[in-house]
Amino acid sequence: MTRFTWEQITSERRIPDLPKEQDYRDYRSEMESDYLRIIRSASFRRLQDKTQVFPLDHSDFVRTRLTHSLEVASIAKLIAKQVCAKISQLHLEEKEVDALTIGETLNCAALLHDIGNPPFGHFGETAIRNWFHHHLEHKQFQGKPLSAYLSDAQKFDLYYYEGNAQALRIVLKLHRHVSDYGMHLTSAVMDAIIKYPCDSLEKHAQDQKEKSERSLLKKKIGYFQSEAKQVAQIKANTGCVDCRNPLAFILEAADDLAYTFADLEDGYNKGLYTYAQLYELIVRCGDEIGAQRLQSALDYAIQQKKQKEKGFDPYKQAVFDWLTRKQSFCITCVRNAFIEHYEEIMSGSFAKELLAVCSEAKLIFALKQFSFENIYNIAPILKLELMGNEILTFLLDRFMDALIVYDSEERLSEIQAKYIDLLSRNYLNAYHRSVVGKAQCDRLYDRLLLGCDFIAGMSDGYAKRLYQELKGI
């Protein structure tokens, strides 16, 4: 397999690669242009009202998808900076790597990595997948089940619906910058967010294998059939055909480090676990130095209590101090793992998570399991997720009912027409561009994706308000 080059990995080519005005080039780089396009987009702004862990939370301190994405960007840039310095120090490349471009590419990719997530977190993806599992074989259109109008690849796109794939749709098609090419971003940024270089047919084939034989890189789908041609062009531009872009490994690690430690912060703030529970976990993992540092942080905080304001909690201070320091240490561990597996990564043969092969792997896994048991899997969160499922299922029922017959030989009822009128004009225009030249019988897949675009694009608050308004609550 051909070894990648950093120059190609960070390809600035766009799809299509239109000529650029010289004035534009004089004032900002391609990555700076990508950054501006991302932060000015409505899809990025909606992240401020999309849940990270606690849906519809009114507290100021709890993370949203927006603040999470900013934290991921910061961590990804720091890992990249350390990786580039080590590459230079060890002379792993003949040519000096462009650390600034690599860091800025990851910065942009990190801001985008959750942009396709539907309302109510990952449970929103589950709600959408469940809707298709319940309806594709049973709901009728012109006397046939919906599945009869779809290819296997199209059916599996819906059965395995993913926010990762939705993110690419937003970037490539749904957001209008100055043309019909979505945000029209560089290939490097788009390739970095393709966490799983896998379509739904490959994912389905993986699911037929024994669990121990499945590829981590095909755990989920990374793109829908509707974007397959553009993904092929992106991969050709970066040289990372049929495998992950090396930057995607860094982005994945940054994402995991951000949510692992941030969720523990938010969980402690909500009183979901104690200092003693965290200390016990660290000891069980055999992290003696970590346990000593947590105890030292508590001792210091207790000493400082007399000098602090009323209400100062030394236990909280110790926990937060430890989480911050441990996260910083893990960033360096990720750097070390990247360098240790450098040749595998740069040849496209590496197929593991950097956090899973770093020196802190055991502790990171234990912290994630601890969060699942004490933060994610508690009654208030489960109730909110079930509420989210009710909301999204209702909205899918109503809007998909109208979209199934929209733009077909069937006549819309008056009620169905009103639901169509509530859809985003931007998404409707994107749909009509995508079906130009297609026969009527081949457009159902695009209409079903249009429904997903509308639902997934909602913020938590908007989805709840629209549900209440339509239900007359």
Helices and strands as residue ranges (DSSP letters): H 6-9, H 22-27, H 30-39, H 42-45, G 46-49, H 65-90, H 99-112, H 122-135, E 140-141, E 144-145, G 146-149, H 152-159, H 163-169, I 170-174, H 187-192, H 200-207, G 211-213, G 216-218, G 225-227, H 228-238, H 246-269, H 275-284, H 288-304, G 305-307, H 314-340, H 342-347, H 354-357, H 361-371, I 372-376, H 379-405, H 414-422, H 425-434, G 440-442, H 444-456, H 460-471
